[in-house]
Amino acid sequence: MDPKQAQLLREIQQLEFVAVELTLFLDTHPGEQEPLNDYNLVTNHLNQLKAHYEKMYGPLAVYGFSPMEYPWRWTDGPWPWETTHY
């Protein structure tokens, strides 16, 4: 995996972590506006990064998040989690 791909994947993983943490916080503090704003910013940025990653390197998941182009590329390696560049 090239360094740019590994860095982009790391950023996606970091934002996914932040999104999960904000979700858990909002589950117990549903009336808090600032964390909700942060969640919306994070998920918007996360979706943009995922779209960029998939355009450059192929799909992150095979189950309905991204349209697939011909030929089927899901089995082209390496898999998104097969990296040692963390």
Backbone as CSV, one residue per row, in Angstrom:
resi,resn,N_x,N_y,N_z,CA_x,CA_y,CA_z,C_x,C_y,C_z
1,MET,0.857,-1.171,0.000,0.000,0.000,0.000,0.902,1.233,0.000
2,ASP,0.613,2.160,-0.900,1.464,3.341,-0.960,1.188,4.249,0.246
3,PRO,2.141,5.103,0.604,2.005,5.939,1.800,0.785,6.868,1.771
4,LYS,0.427,7.395,0.607,-0.750,8.270,0.523,-2.026,7.503,0.824
5,GLN,-2.112,6.282,0.317,-3.278,5.446,0.573,-3.363,5.105,2.061
6,ALA,-2.243,4.746,2.652,-2.217,4.405,4.073,-2.613,5.603,4.930
7,GLN,-2.134,6.793,4.577,-2.472,8.006,5.331,-3.964,8.309,5.225
8,LEU,-4.522,8.184,4.047,-5.942,8.446,3.857,-6.787,7.445,4.641
9,LEU,-6.398,6.192,4.617,-7.106,5.174,5.379,-7.019,5.460,6.874
10,ARG,-5.871,5.892,7.355,-5.708,6.254,8.766,-6.623,7.418,9.135
11,GLU,-6.705,8.423,8.281,-7.591,9.561,8.548,-9.046,9.113,8.605
12,ILE,-9.437,8.214,7.723,-10.801,7.683,7.734,-11.056,6.951,9.043
13,GLN,-10.126,6.133,9.470,-10.289,5.395,10.719,-10.386,6.341,11.913
14,GLN,-9.589,7.382,11.922,-9.633,8.351,13.015,-10.988,9.060,13.067
15,LEU,-11.476,9.478,11.912,-12.772,10.157,11.882,-13.910,9.209,12.244
16,GLU,-13.802,7.945,11.856,-14.819,6.978,12.260,-14.837,6.826,13.777
17,PHE,-13.675,6.817,14.397,-13.597,6.739,15.851,-14.269,7.952,16.494
18,VAL,-13.954,9.138,15.995,-14.555,10.363,16.527,-16.076,10.328,16.353
19,ALA,-16.542,9.868,15.202,-17.986,9.797,14.951,-18.665,8.845,15.932
20,VAL,-18.048,7.706,16.200,-18.618,6.757,17.167,-18.651,7.379,18.562
21,GLU,-17.568,8.026,18.959,-17.526,8.648,20.284,-18.586,9.748,20.416
22,LEU,-18.734,10.560,19.390,-19.759,11.600,19.428,-21.159,10.990,19.466
23,THR,-21.368,9.891,18.758,-22.650,9.205,18.786,-22.968,8.729,20.200
24,LEU,-21.981,8.131,20.852,-22.191,7.658,22.219,-22.495,8.816,23.161
25,PHE,-21.791,9.924,22.996,-22.052,11.104,23.832,-23.456,11.633,23.590
26,LEU,-23.834,11.730,22.335,-25.157,12.265,22.003,-26.286,11.338,22.453
27,ASP,-26.012,10.043,22.571,-27.013,9.123,23.103,-27.394,9.481,24.537
28,THR,-26.440,10.011,25.296,-26.711,10.365,26.692,-26.903,11.863,26.906
29,HIS,-26.652,12.666,25.887,-26.809,14.118,25.956,-27.499,14.626,24.682
30,PRO,-28.712,14.178,24.414,-29.354,14.486,23.129,-29.668,15.969,22.910
31,GLY,-29.685,16.757,23.948,-30.022,18.171,23.804,-28.832,19.081,23.597
32,GLU,-27.650,18.523,23.478,-26.431,19.326,23.319,-26.216,19.682,21.853
33,GLN,-26.246,20.962,21.549,-26.122,21.416,20.169,-24.695,21.341,19.636
34,GLU,-23.715,21.754,20.428,-22.329,21.797,19.933,-21.803,20.415,19.544
35,PRO,-21.997,19.380,20.365,-21.543,18.055,19.929,-22.286,17.565,18.680
36,LEU,-23.545,17.939,18.539,-24.292,17.570,17.330,-23.695,18.267,16.110
37,ASN,-23.325,19.529,16.264,-22.662,20.243,15.176,-21.331,19.574,14.819
38,ASP,-20.577,19.185,15.856,-19.307,18.492,15.627,-19.536,17.172,14.899
39,TYR,-20.549,16.429,15.317,-20.871,15.157,14.676,-21.170,15.369,13.196
40,ASN,-21.981,16.364,12.892,-22.328,16.631,11.489,-21.108,17.036,10.670
41,LEU,-20.217,17.827,11.252,-18.983,18.206,10.550,-18.100,16.983,10.306
42,VAL,-17.953,16.154,11.333,-17.105,14.968,11.223,-17.660,14.009,10.181
43,THR,-18.959,13.739,10.230,-19.520,12.781,9.280,-19.483,13.318,7.851
44,ASN,-19.651,14.611,7.683,-19.542,15.199,6.348,-18.117,15.024,5.811
45,HIS,-17.132,15.356,6.635,-15.729,15.198,6.229,-15.411,13.725,5.987
46,LEU,-15.914,12.851,6.848,-15.699,11.416,6.702,-16.251,10.906,5.373
47,ASN,-17.449,11.312,5.034,-18.046,10.883,3.761,-17.238,11.386,2.565
48,GLN,-16.711,12.603,2.672,-15.874,13.143,1.591,-14.581,12.341,1.444
49,LEU,-13.955,12.018,2.586,-12.720,11.240,2.528,-12.957,9.833,1.989
50,LYS,-14.064,9.219,2.396,-14.381,7.886,1.894,-14.615,7.912,0.384
51,ALA,-15.328,8.920,-0.089,-15.572,9.037,-1.527,-14.257,9.233,-2.277
52,HIS,-13.374,10.053,-1.731,-12.064,10.276,-2.363,-11.245,8.984,-2.361
53,TYR,-11.225,8.290,-1.227,-10.480,7.029,-1.144,-10.989,6.043,-2.187
54,GLU,-12.295,5.896,-2.266,-12.866,4.917,-3.192,-12.627,5.302,-4.644
55,LYS,-12.593,6.580,-4.934,-12.290,7.016,-6.296,-10.843,6.686,-6.661
56,MET,-9.949,6.841,-5.686,-8.529,6.626,-5.938,-8.112,5.154,-5.840
57,TYR,-8.682,4.423,-4.868,-8.148,3.101,-4.536,-9.167,1.964,-4.592
58,GLY,-10.411,2.273,-4.815,-11.411,1.220,-4.851,-12.260,1.216,-3.586
59,PRO,-13.250,0.351,-3.548,-14.235,0.362,-2.469,-13.662,-0.028,-1.113
60,LEU,-14.198,0.583,-0.076,-13.862,0.234,1.296,-14.740,-0.898,1.811
61,ALA,-15.921,-1.020,1.263,-16.864,-2.067,1.667,-17.607,-2.538,0.424
62,VAL,-18.036,-3.772,0.447,-18.678,-4.339,-0.730,-20.203,-4.329,-0.627
63,TYR,-20.741,-3.961,0.472,-22.164,-4.154,0.710,-23.000,-2.885,0.614
64,GLY,-22.985,-2.280,-0.544,-23.965,-1.261,-0.856,-23.634,0.182,-0.578
65,PHE,-22.417,0.506,-0.176,-22.106,1.903,0.096,-21.610,2.644,-1.135
66,SER,-21.101,1.916,-2.085,-20.528,2.548,-3.259,-20.934,1.796,-4.509
67,PRO,-21.257,2.532,-5.559,-21.488,1.838,-6.826,-20.176,1.240,-7.308
68,MET,-20.275,0.153,-8.017,-19.079,-0.528,-8.508,-18.958,-0.306,-10.009
69,GLU,-17.742,-0.171,-10.456,-17.468,-0.010,-11.876,-17.042,-1.350,-12.455
70,TYR,-17.131,-1.455,-13.766,-16.647,-2.643,-14.453,-15.160,-2.470,-14.715
71,PRO,-14.343,-3.428,-14.528,-14.658,-4.743,-13.988,-14.765,-4.694,-12.462
72,TRP,-15.340,-5.731,-11.893,-15.495,-5.857,-10.447,-14.125,-5.760,-9.791
73,ARG,-13.925,-4.760,-8.903,-12.603,-4.504,-8.340,-12.467,-4.916,-6.880
74,TRP,-13.524,-5.397,-6.276,-13.466,-5.668,-4.842,-12.369,-6.668,-4.485
75,THR,-12.116,-7.620,-5.343,-11.124,-8.643,-5.018,-9.700,-8.243,-5.379
76,ASP,-9.523,-7.075,-5.994,-8.170,-6.586,-6.260,-7.530,-6.212,-4.930
77,GLY,-6.305,-6.597,-4.727,-5.661,-6.354,-3.439,-4.871,-5.075,-3.416
78,PRO,-4.398,-4.713,-2.263,-4.683,-5.364,-1.007,-6.024,-4.907,-0.441
79,TRP,-6.550,-5.684,0.480,-7.791,-5.312,1.151,-7.546,-4.074,2.005
80,PRO,-8.561,-3.269,2.271,-8.342,-2.039,3.042,-7.653,-2.262,4.390
81,TRP,-7.872,-3.393,5.013,-7.293,-3.643,6.338,-5.931,-4.336,6.261
82,GLU,-5.479,-4.656,5.080,-4.205,-5.332,4.924,-3.077,-4.326,4.714
83,THR,-2.746,-3.644,5.756,-1.646,-2.696,5.687,-0.843,-2.777,6.970
84,THR,0.436,-2.589,6.853,1.301,-2.550,8.030,1.813,-1.141,8.260
85,HIS,1.276,-0.162,7.548,1.739,1.230,7.642,0.835,2.058,8.527
86,TYR,0.611,1.648,9.747,-0.252,2.422,10.661,0.530,3.412,11.442
